[in-house]
Amino acid sequence: MGRLPGSIARPTLAPAKAARRAVLRNIGLVAGVGATSWLGWRTLPWEGWTADYRSAVGERRDIRLADGSSMLMDTDTAVDVSFDAQARILELRSGAILVSTHPDPAATPRPFLVRTRQGTATALGTRYTVKTEDGWTRVAVLEKSVRIEPAQGQGAVVVHAGQQARFSRDTVEAPKPNDMTTASWTRGNLVVLDMPLGELAAELGRYRRGGLGCDADVAHLRVSGSFPLDNTDQALAALTQGFPVKTAGVLGYWTRLVAR
């Protein structure tokens, strides 16, 4: 399948207003939240609303931080920023980010780390991506090294340039080489090699308003190619042209890939 064009939109994102955060926190939304939805834990309604920085579905946003570092936010991402005299911390609530660190201008250099529910990923002079997954965090190092520390249990593990690793709250998986998919989203494309169609649909669905699913009888089909993240309709058209599948819409909102 040929490479499909894609572009990265990077408008500057302003922090969410403190007033909005205060209102949402005072509403008492936490009461009665027990049911899970098909999107899992990332769908808590205030997950993005109260964050310092957030991106909408289908957007990628480039943020310049106070210390000169930069943060590229992937689709549907929520981040809190906390810089003080002791540390520079990005709290990744959901989604994925690409961090390019800058030497600390403070008189006493402060560590730069990304924290998730599973633990922390501390930069050792580096450029790296961090992505939240269901019960896991995935770190891919593009330059230098990153030290991963689960919130509980296993000690720190250093991951070097060209490697990626997943970690939960109590363990770190063995680092493995980065693949072509690792940071392709930062360039506006999803590049896959021999990926099951079901997994591809789930990933493309993160960039698409509404739902995107895949019937079990075609989910096993293996797909290789490059798909534009800024135009998921074009990506779906490429799939229907190259594979024995078609799209079926439900209520004009939910889309499924089904056998043709």
C-alpha positions, 0 to 999 in steps of 0.5 A: 500500500502506498504512502498516503500524505499527511500533515501536522497541525500545530497551533499554539494551545493556551492553558485551560482557565483556572475558573473552569477547573474550579467549577468542574471540581466543585460540581462533585462529578466524582460521585456515582462514577462506577460504570465503565464505557467502551473507551475505558478509564480515559473517558472520565468526563473531567479527564481533559476539561480540568487539565492545564493543557489538552488537545481535542480528538484529531488534533496535535498541538505543539507547546513551548514550556517555560524552561525552553523545552517543547511538548507535542501533544497527540490526539485527545491528550491531557497534561498538567504542568508543574515546574518548581524549584525542585523539579520539572514535572509533566503529569500525563493524564491521558493520551501521548506526548513527544517531549524535547527537553531543553537544558534547565535555565535554573541555577540548580538544574532540576530533573525533567520527568513525565509522570503517569498513573504507572510511574515516572519517566525521567529525561537524561538529556533527551527526546522521547515519547510517552503514551498511556495505554490500558493499565500501562505506559509506553516510553520510546526514546529517540535521543539519549536515555530515559529512566523509568521508575514504576510507582511500586515494586521494581526498581529503575530501568534505563532505556536508551535511544532507539529503544522502547519499553512498557511499564505498569505500576509494579513492573517494567517490560524488557526494552525492545527496539523502536519500530516504524510505528513508534513516533510516526504520529508526530509526523501526521501519519500512522505507519504500520507493518503487519498490524492486525486490522482490528488493532489498526482500527482501534488506533485510527479511532483515537483520531476520529470523532465518533466510534470506529470498530472492526468486525471479528471476521476481518479483524485478523487481516494483516495490514502494512502501510502509511495512513494519514491521521488528519484525514481518517476518511482517506485512511478508511478509503485506502483500507476498503480499496486494498482489502475485502472490507467496507465501512458501515455507518451506524446513526451517522456517528459510529463506523465499523469495518465489515466484510465486503 
